[in-house]
Amino acid sequence: MPRVVISESEQETEEAGAALALRLQAGAWVLLFGELGAGKTAFVRGVAVGLGVEGGDVSSPTFTLIQEYTGRLRLYHVDLYRLGGEESDDLGLEELSSAGGVVAVEWAAKLRPPVPGAIEVRITDLGGDRREIVIDDDAVEPSYSDR
């Protein structure tokens, strides 16, 4: 059953990502959905912190498409904003998770084909700094509590 977190700040959005990261295992996919500025990168920054990566270094890979970070598990941060759906087919993303890392994909609606078993995170801007974060992680037992 999806979990809902209401975040009141960017820090709380990061904390939700960090809490999820504590339960992630090698090969996990985290697919992020939300409008521009919704907080997808902040959530991934939290995932990075939860994986033991220095969080301040995480930024949106809009122009580079994929950034790699090393922590407890390797984190591959992917941003498909500038790609069409068919262009994502040629990135070889499935190889990243098979290399023992976690793949976090911003603008995941452009990912083809869908990834079975992926954790879906939908972030909605509620105005100001408030966000509704819906985490569909049936395969993962979350360690965070609802706010």
C-alpha positions as CSV (number, residue, x, y, z in Angstrom):
1,M,0.0,0.0,0.0
2,P,1.4,3.4,-0.9
3,R,2.7,5.6,1.9
4,V,2.0,9.3,2.0
5,V,4.3,11.9,3.5
6,I,3.4,15.6,3.8
7,S,6.7,17.5,3.6
8,E,6.8,21.0,5.0
9,S,10.3,21.8,3.7
10,E,13.0,20.8,1.4
11,Q,14.8,19.2,4.3
12,E,11.8,17.1,5.1
13,T,11.6,16.0,1.5
14,E,15.3,14.9,1.7
15,E,14.5,13.1,5.0
16,A,11.8,11.1,3.2
17,G,14.3,10.1,0.6
18,A,16.9,9.2,3.2
19,A,14.4,7.0,5.1
20,L,13.6,5.1,2.0
21,A,17.3,4.6,1.2
22,L,17.8,2.8,4.4
23,R,15.8,-0.1,3.0
24,L,17.1,-0.1,-0.6
25,Q,19.1,-3.0,-1.9
26,A,21.4,-3.4,-4.9
27,G,19.4,-3.4,-8.1
28,A,16.6,-1.2,-6.8
29,W,14.9,1.3,-9.0
30,V,13.3,4.5,-7.7
31,L,11.1,6.2,-10.3
32,L,10.3,9.8,-9.6
33,F,7.2,11.6,-11.0
34,G,6.3,15.3,-10.5
35,E,6.2,18.6,-12.2
36,L,9.2,20.9,-12.6
37,G,10.3,22.2,-9.2
38,A,8.3,19.6,-7.3
39,G,11.2,18.3,-5.3
40,K,12.4,15.3,-7.2
41,T,16.1,16.2,-6.9
42,A,15.7,17.0,-3.2
43,F,14.2,13.5,-2.7
44,V,17.2,11.9,-4.6
45,R,19.6,14.0,-2.5
46,G,18.0,12.4,0.6
47,V,18.3,8.9,-1.0
48,A,22.0,9.7,-1.5
49,V,22.4,10.7,2.1
50,G,20.7,7.5,3.2
51,L,23.1,5.5,1.1
52,G,26.1,7.3,2.7
53,V,26.8,9.7,-0.2
54,E,27.7,13.3,0.7
55,G,24.3,14.9,0.0
56,G,25.6,18.4,-0.8
57,D,27.2,17.1,-4.0
58,V,23.9,15.8,-5.5
59,S,22.4,18.0,-8.2
60,S,20.1,17.4,-11.1
61,P,21.9,15.7,-14.0
62,T,19.7,17.5,-16.6
63,F,22.5,18.1,-19.1
64,T,24.7,15.1,-18.3
65,L,21.7,12.7,-18.0
66,I,23.4,10.4,-15.5
67,Q,25.5,11.1,-12.4
68,E,27.1,8.4,-10.3
69,Y,27.7,8.6,-6.6
70,T,29.5,6.2,-4.3
71,G,28.1,5.2,-0.8
72,R,26.9,2.0,0.8
73,L,25.6,1.3,-2.6
74,R,26.4,3.1,-5.8
75,L,23.7,5.6,-6.8
76,Y,23.0,6.3,-10.4
77,H,20.9,9.5,-10.6
78,V,19.2,9.8,-14.0
79,D,17.3,12.8,-15.4
80,L,15.2,12.2,-18.5
81,Y,13.7,15.7,-18.7
82,R,15.4,16.6,-22.1
83,L,14.7,13.2,-23.7
84,G,11.8,11.8,-25.7
85,G,10.5,8.4,-24.6
86,E,12.3,6.5,-27.4
87,E,15.6,8.1,-26.6
88,S,15.7,6.6,-23.2
89,D,15.8,3.1,-24.8
90,D,19.4,3.7,-25.9
91,L,20.9,4.7,-22.5
92,G,21.5,1.2,-21.2
93,L,20.0,1.9,-17.8
94,E,19.2,-1.7,-17.1
95,E,22.9,-2.3,-16.9
96,L,23.3,0.2,-14.1
97,S,21.1,-1.7,-11.7
98,S,22.7,-5.1,-12.7
99,A,26.0,-3.6,-11.7
100,G,24.9,-3.6,-8.1
101,G,23.7,0.0,-7.8
102,V,20.5,1.9,-7.1
103,V,19.0,3.7,-10.1
104,A,16.9,6.9,-9.3
105,V,15.2,8.3,-12.4
106,E,13.7,11.8,-12.5
107,W,11.0,12.3,-15.2
108,A,10.4,8.5,-15.1
109,A,7.3,8.8,-17.3
110,K,9.7,9.0,-20.2
111,L,11.3,5.7,-19.3
112,R,10.4,2.9,-21.7
113,P,9.6,0.1,-21.0
114,P,8.3,0.4,-17.5
115,V,10.5,-1.3,-14.8
116,P,8.8,-4.2,-13.0
117,G,9.2,-4.0,-9.2
118,A,10.4,-0.4,-9.3
119,I,9.5,1.9,-6.4
120,E,7.4,4.8,-7.6
121,V,7.6,8.2,-5.9
122,R,5.1,10.8,-6.9
123,I,5.7,14.3,-5.6
124,T,3.0,17.0,-5.8
125,D,3.6,20.7,-5.0
126,L,1.0,21.8,-2.5
127,G,2.1,25.4,-2.6
128,G,4.9,27.2,-0.7
129,D,7.4,24.6,0.6
130,R,4.7,21.9,1.2
131,R,4.8,18.7,-0.8
132,E,2.8,15.5,-0.9
133,I,5.1,12.5,-1.4
134,V,3.4,9.3,-2.3
135,I,5.8,6.3,-2.2
136,D,4.6,3.1,-3.7
137,D,7.2,0.7,-2.3
138,D,5.4,-2.6,-1.8
139,A,8.6,-4.5,-2.0
140,V,10.3,-2.3,0.6
141,E,9.4,-1.9,4.3
142,P,9.7,1.8,4.9
143,S,11.3,3.0,8.1
144,Y,9.7,6.4,8.2
145,S,6.4,7.4,9.7
146,D,3.6,9.4,8.2
147,R,3.5,13.1,9.0
